[in-house]
């Protein structure tokens, strides 16, 4: 019997609009210096654990709507993983997939073009960490995307506005 496949949608993440601005600024200063000390980790955890609503984080809500629609279209379990600011983080999303019985995970991101640090570096790094934690887990990363197909998709979205 074939194993279970789970899709992870790797999303960027956004800070909630009602998160204290002074803490977000401090997080940003520490993040920009590459800090990973106790205070940075505390602030990062505070941001990720902040309660999300449609009003304070529409990106978070849209991420889950996207995952829900992908589940309808594929019939597979779809888990959202955030690179920053929200939970579950990418590492946690792999843990959730394995706990649900996944033997194969396919990672996809809506970050479509080359040049972004998340899609080029951060997501592949999280995939490598997951492979080390779960050596029997097969993992695929659907990226980079064909730029011709991205251009065609975006052009189709323009059609009603150009008619």
C-alpha positions as a Markdown table, in Angstrom:
| # | Residue | x | y | z |
|---|---|---|---|---|
| 1 | Unk | 0.0 | 0.0 | 0.0 |
| 2 | Unk | 1.4 | 3.4 | -1.0 |
| 3 | Unk | 2.2 | 5.8 | 1.8 |
| 4 | Unk | 0.4 | 9.0 | 2.6 |
| 5 | Unk | 1.3 | 12.2 | 0.8 |
| 6 | Unk | 0.9 | 15.6 | 2.5 |
| 7 | Unk | 1.3 | 19.0 | 0.9 |
| 8 | Unk | 3.0 | 21.8 | 2.8 |
| 9 | Unk | 2.3 | 25.3 | 1.5 |
| 10 | Unk | 5.3 | 27.4 | 2.5 |
| 11 | Unk | 4.0 | 30.9 | 3.2 |
| 12 | Unk | 6.0 | 34.0 | 4.1 |
| 13 | Unk | 3.9 | 35.2 | 7.1 |
| 14 | Unk | 3.2 | 38.7 | 8.4 |
| 15 | Unk | 3.2 | 40.3 | 11.8 |
| 16 | Unk | -0.4 | 40.9 | 13.1 |
| 17 | Unk | -1.4 | 44.5 | 12.9 |
| 18 | Unk | -2.2 | 44.8 | 16.6 |
| 19 | Unk | 1.2 | 43.4 | 17.7 |
| 20 | Unk | 3.0 | 46.0 | 19.9 |
| 21 | Unk | 5.0 | 48.2 | 17.6 |
| 22 | Unk | 7.9 | 48.6 | 20.0 |
| 23 | Unk | 8.4 | 44.9 | 20.2 |
| 24 | Unk | 8.1 | 44.5 | 16.4 |
| 25 | Unk | 10.8 | 47.2 | 16.0 |
| 26 | Unk | 13.0 | 45.5 | 18.5 |
| 27 | Unk | 12.5 | 42.2 | 16.7 |
| 28 | Unk | 13.4 | 43.9 | 13.4 |
| 29 | Unk | 16.6 | 45.4 | 14.7 |
| 30 | Unk | 17.7 | 42.1 | 16.2 |
| 31 | Unk | 16.7 | 40.1 | 13.1 |
| 32 | Unk | 18.6 | 42.5 | 10.8 |
| 33 | Unk | 21.8 | 41.8 | 12.7 |
| 34 | Unk | 21.3 | 38.0 | 12.6 |
| 35 | Unk | 20.8 | 37.8 | 16.3 |
| 36 | Unk | 19.6 | 34.5 | 17.7 |
| 37 | Unk | 19.9 | 35.2 | 21.4 |
| 38 | Unk | 17.3 | 34.9 | 24.2 |
| 39 | Unk | 15.6 | 38.2 | 23.6 |
| 40 | Unk | 15.3 | 37.7 | 19.9 |
| 41 | Unk | 13.8 | 34.2 | 20.4 |
| 42 | Unk | 11.4 | 35.6 | 23.0 |
| 43 | Unk | 10.2 | 38.3 | 20.7 |
| 44 | Unk | 9.9 | 35.8 | 17.8 |
| 45 | Unk | 7.8 | 33.5 | 19.9 |
| 46 | Unk | 5.6 | 36.4 | 21.0 |
| 47 | Unk | 4.9 | 37.3 | 17.4 |
| 48 | Unk | 4.3 | 33.8 | 16.2 |
| 49 | Unk | 1.9 | 33.0 | 19.2 |
| 50 | Unk | -0.1 | 36.2 | 18.8 |
| 51 | Unk | -3.8 | 35.5 | 18.3 |
| 52 | Unk | -4.7 | 35.8 | 14.6 |
| 53 | Unk | -8.0 | 37.1 | 13.3 |
| 54 | Unk | -9.1 | 38.2 | 9.8 |
| 55 | Unk | -8.9 | 41.8 | 11.0 |
| 56 | Unk | -5.4 | 41.7 | 12.4 |
| 57 | Unk | -3.8 | 39.3 | 9.9 |
| 58 | Unk | -5.7 | 38.9 | 6.6 |
| 59 | Unk | -2.6 | 37.2 | 5.1 |
| 60 | Unk | -2.8 | 34.4 | 7.7 |
| 61 | Unk | -6.5 | 33.9 | 6.9 |
| 62 | Unk | -5.8 | 33.9 | 3.1 |
| 63 | Unk | -3.0 | 31.3 | 3.6 |
| 64 | Unk | -5.5 | 29.0 | 5.2 |
| 65 | Unk | -8.1 | 29.6 | 2.5 |
| 66 | Unk | -5.5 | 28.8 | -0.1 |
| 67 | Unk | -4.6 | 25.6 | 1.7 |
| 68 | Unk | -8.3 | 24.6 | 2.0 |
| 69 | Unk | -8.9 | 25.1 | -1.7 |
| 70 | Unk | -5.8 | 23.1 | -2.5 |
| 71 | Unk | -7.1 | 20.3 | -0.3 |
| 72 | Unk | -10.4 | 20.3 | -2.2 |
| 73 | Unk | -8.6 | 20.2 | -5.5 |
| 74 | Unk | -6.1 | 17.5 | -4.6 |
| 75 | Unk | -7.9 | 15.4 | -2.0 |
| 76 | Unk | -4.7 | 15.5 | 0.0 |
| 77 | Unk | -4.0 | 16.9 | 3.4 |
| 78 | Unk | -2.5 | 20.4 | 3.1 |
| 79 | Unk | -0.6 | 22.0 | 5.9 |
| 80 | Unk | 0.4 | 25.7 | 6.0 |
| 81 | Unk | 3.9 | 26.5 | 7.2 |
| 82 | Unk | 5.2 | 30.0 | 7.8 |
| 83 | Unk | 8.7 | 31.2 | 7.3 |
| 84 | Unk | 8.2 | 34.1 | 9.7 |
| 85 | Unk | 5.8 | 35.7 | 12.1 |
| 86 | Unk | 3.2 | 33.0 | 12.5 |
| 87 | Unk | 2.8 | 29.4 | 13.5 |
| 88 | Unk | 3.3 | 26.7 | 12.5 |
| 89 | Unk | 6.8 | 27.4 | 11.4 |
| 90 | Unk | 8.2 | 25.3 | 8.6 |
| 91 | Unk | 9.8 | 22.9 | 11.0 |
| 92 | Unk | 6.6 | 22.5 | 12.8 |
| 93 | Unk | 4.7 | 21.9 | 9.6 |
| 94 | Unk | 7.0 | 18.9 | 8.8 |
| 95 | Unk | 6.4 | 17.6 | 12.4 |
| 96 | Unk | 2.6 | 17.9 | 11.8 |
| 97 | Unk | 2.8 | 16.0 | 8.5 |
| 98 | Unk | 4.8 | 13.1 | 10.0 |
| 99 | Unk | 2.5 | 12.9 | 13.0 |
| 100 | Unk | -0.4 | 12.6 | 10.6 |
| 101 | Unk | 1.2 | 9.6 | 9.0 |
| 102 | Unk | 3.0 | 11.2 | 6.0 |
| 103 | Unk | 5.6 | 9.2 | 4.2 |
| 104 | Unk | 6.0 | 11.8 | 1.5 |
| 105 | Unk | 5.8 | 15.6 | 1.7 |
| 106 | Unk | 5.5 | 17.9 | -1.2 |
| 107 | Unk | 6.4 | 21.5 | -0.5 |
| 108 | Unk | 5.1 | 24.3 | -2.7 |
| 109 | Unk | 5.1 | 28.1 | -2.2 |
| 110 | Unk | 3.3 | 30.9 | -3.9 |
| 111 | Unk | 6.6 | 32.8 | -4.0 |
| 112 | Unk | 6.9 | 32.3 | -7.7 |
| 113 | Unk | 10.0 | 34.2 | -8.9 |
| 114 | Unk | 13.7 | 33.6 | -8.3 |
| 115 | Unk | 15.6 | 35.9 | -6.1 |
| 116 | Unk | 13.7 | 35.7 | -2.8 |
| 117 | Unk | 15.6 | 34.5 | 0.2 |
| 118 | Unk | 12.7 | 32.4 | 1.5 |
| 119 | Unk | 12.2 | 30.4 | -1.6 |
| 120 | Unk | 15.9 | 30.1 | -2.6 |
| 121 | Unk | 17.4 | 29.5 | 0.8 |
| 122 | Unk | 15.1 | 29.3 | 3.9 |
| 123 | Unk | 12.7 | 26.8 | 2.5 |
| 124 | Unk | 15.4 | 24.5 | 1.2 |
| 125 | Unk | 17.2 | 24.7 | 4.5 |
| 126 | Unk | 14.1 | 23.7 | 6.4 |
| 127 | Unk | 13.6 | 20.8 | 4.0 |
| 128 | Unk | 17.2 | 19.6 | 4.7 |
| 129 | Unk | 16.5 | 19.9 | 8.5 |
| 130 | Unk | 13.3 | 17.8 | 8.1 |
| 131 | Unk | 15.2 | 15.2 | 6.0 |
| 132 | Unk | 17.8 | 14.9 | 8.8 |
| 133 | Unk | 15.0 | 14.5 | 11.5 |
| 134 | Unk | 13.0 | 12.1 | 9.4 |
| 135 | Unk | 15.3 | 10.1 | 7.1 |
| 136 | Unk | 12.6 | 7.9 | 5.8 |
| 137 | Unk | 10.4 | 10.8 | 4.7 |
| 138 | Unk | 10.4 | 11.5 | 1.0 |
| 139 | Unk | 10.4 | 15.3 | 0.4 |
| 140 | Unk | 9.9 | 17.1 | -2.9 |
| 141 | Unk | 10.0 | 20.9 | -3.4 |
| 142 | Unk | 7.9 | 22.3 | -6.3 |
| 143 | Unk | 10.1 | 25.2 | -7.1 |
| 144 | Unk | 11.4 | 27.1 | -9.1 |
| 145 | Unk | 8.4 | 27.7 | -11.3 |
| 146 | Unk | 8.5 | 28.0 | -15.1 |
| 147 | Unk | 8.6 | 31.8 | -15.7 |
| 148 | Unk | 6.7 | 31.3 | -19.0 |
| 149 | Unk | 3.8 | 29.7 | -17.1 |
| 150 | Unk | 3.9 | 32.4 | -14.5 |
| 151 | Unk | 3.7 | 35.1 | -17.2 |
| 152 | Unk | 0.8 | 33.3 | -18.9 |
| 153 | Unk | -1.1 | 33.0 | -15.6 |
| 154 | Unk | -0.6 | 36.7 | -14.7 |
| 155 | Unk | -1.6 | 37.7 | -18.3 |
| 156 | Unk | -4.8 | 35.7 | -18.0 |
| 157 | Unk | -5.6 | 37.6 | -14.7 |
| 158 | Unk | -5.1 | 40.9 | -16.6 |
| 159 | Unk | -7.6 | 40.0 | -19.4 |
| 160 | Unk | -10.8 | 41.5 | -17.7 |
| 161 | Unk | -8.9 | 44.8 | -17.1 |
| 162 | Unk | -7.5 | 45.0 | -20.6 |
| 163 | Unk | -10.7 | 44.3 | -22.5 |
